[in-house]
Amino acid sequence: MGMYINAINGIPAPGKGKADFILKHVKGALVVPAPTIWHEELVCVVDNFAFDAAAYAYDEGEMRVFLSETRRPTKWLFVPEAKKYAK
């Protein structure tokens, strides 16, 4: 684990509301159901209660790690060029 979206085009993402921030700032970004197959544009936003983490699922293993999360709420996004935004 370790590639997160914390800014879009130089605009810092807020601590909470990262999914809405991404949807607003990335053309074509969509909320999607939890995936069953990996796609290179997947981002999982995990609600850590104090802050959100927008994690780029850069491979199938990373996707499966986030799919196994059962303690915290998650939201899945399709984010065009997700890799470009993830650090």
Secondary structure as UniProt FT lines:
FT   STRAND          4..5
FT   STRAND          7..8
FT   TURN            9..10
FT   STRAND          11..12
FT   HELIX           18..25
FT   TURN            27..28
FT   STRAND          30..32
FT   TURN            40..41
FT   STRAND          42..47
FT   STRAND          52..56
FT   HELIX           60..67
FT   STRAND          74..78
FT   TURN            80..81
FT   HELIX           82..85
//
